[in-house]
Amino acid sequence: MELEGTVTGGHLVLDGGATLPEGTRFRALPIPPEPPVSELEPEPVAGWFMRDFGQFCGVINDPESPTDLASQHEHYRLGTPKR
């Protein structure tokens, strides 16, 4: 069972008015507050591009990469026959 609540006046107050029988042992782990939306900075486009597609940038900039990579990408990526 997992319960959540807040500390009020030095006491744990469970959400929804839930109660536990007297003498029940429990473990409370604090949940860090989430930062306000205004403090969240969106990741720059270059960041996600390099993270998700950076592996292809090395292939594109490699002088030994095939010159028909754009037109034959399925062949090089999936191993299908060239068109």
Buried (B, 14 or more C-beta within 10 A) or exposed (E): EEEEBEEEEEEEEEEEEEEEEEEEEEEEEEEEEEEEEEEEEEEEEEEEEEEEEEEBEEEEEEEEEEEEBEEBEEBBEEEEEEE
